[in-house]
Amino acid sequence: MAKLIAGYDLEEIDELPLVAEASPLWQLLLFENLRATMLPDVQAVGDDEIRTAVRHHSSAVAGEWTEQEEEQSSASSRSS
């Protein structure tokens, strides 16, 4: 049953979306934004430590992208 609160219809749900699923996706989005906007500057003026940190993070994120793509591919094949 929906409740009207502050002009919004609110409905109770049985279970919440998993934060554990959202967290890696959020990290991927943040890093993609960094890569697209700040990476050239980091490469140009950053010291060895920040370039190393970005390189390691890029490697970790690349693995996350691969896992996400595989999960989406298997989910879409199951729904077809």
C-alpha positions as CSV (number, residue, x, y, z in Angstrom):
1,M,0.0,0.0,0.0
2,A,1.4,3.4,-1.0
3,K,1.7,6.3,1.4
4,L,1.6,9.9,0.4
5,I,4.6,11.7,2.0
6,A,5.7,15.2,1.0
7,G,3.8,14.8,-2.2
8,Y,5.4,11.5,-3.2
9,D,3.8,8.1,-3.3
10,L,6.0,5.8,-1.3
11,E,5.7,2.0,-1.6
12,E,7.3,-0.5,0.8
13,I,9.5,-3.1,-0.8
14,D,10.4,-6.6,0.5
15,E,14.1,-6.4,-0.1
16,L,16.6,-3.6,-0.8
17,P,18.9,-3.6,-3.8
18,L,22.3,-5.0,-2.8
19,V,24.8,-2.4,-1.9
20,A,27.5,-4.9,-2.6
21,E,26.4,-4.9,-6.3
22,A,26.2,-1.2,-6.5
23,S,29.6,-0.5,-5.0
24,P,31.8,-2.0,-7.8
25,L,29.7,-0.3,-10.4
26,W,30.0,3.1,-8.7
27,Q,33.8,2.6,-8.6
28,L,33.9,1.8,-12.3
29,L,31.9,4.9,-13.1
30,L,34.2,7.1,-11.0
31,F,37.4,5.7,-12.5
32,E,36.1,6.0,-16.0
33,N,35.4,9.7,-15.3
34,L,38.9,10.1,-13.9
35,R,40.4,8.3,-16.9
36,A,38.5,10.4,-19.4
37,T,39.1,13.8,-17.7
38,M,42.2,13.7,-15.5
39,L,44.4,10.9,-16.7
40,P,46.3,13.0,-19.3
41,D,47.2,15.6,-16.6
42,V,48.2,12.8,-14.2
43,Q,50.5,11.3,-16.9
44,A,51.9,14.7,-17.8
45,V,52.6,16.3,-14.4
46,G,52.1,13.5,-11.8
47,D,55.0,11.9,-10.0
48,D,55.9,8.3,-10.1
49,E,53.8,7.4,-7.1
50,I,50.5,8.7,-8.5
51,R,51.2,7.2,-12.0
52,T,51.9,3.8,-10.3
53,A,48.7,4.1,-8.2
54,V,46.7,4.9,-11.3
55,R,48.3,2.1,-13.3
56,H,47.4,-0.4,-10.5
57,H,43.9,0.9,-10.2
58,S,43.4,0.7,-13.9
59,S,44.5,-2.9,-13.9
60,A,42.0,-3.7,-11.1
61,V,39.2,-1.8,-12.8
62,A,39.9,-3.6,-16.1
63,G,39.2,-6.9,-14.3
64,E,36.0,-5.5,-12.8
65,W,34.8,-4.4,-16.3
66,T,35.5,-7.9,-17.6
67,E,33.5,-9.4,-14.8
68,Q,30.6,-7.0,-15.3
69,E,30.5,-7.7,-19.0
70,E,30.5,-11.4,-18.5
71,E,27.6,-11.1,-15.9
72,Q,25.6,-8.9,-18.2
73,S,26.2,-11.3,-21.1
74,S,25.1,-14.4,-19.2
75,A,22.1,-12.5,-17.8
76,S,20.9,-11.4,-21.2
77,S,21.4,-14.9,-22.7
78,R,19.3,-16.3,-19.9
79,S,16.5,-13.9,-20.5
80,S,16.5,-14.5,-24.3
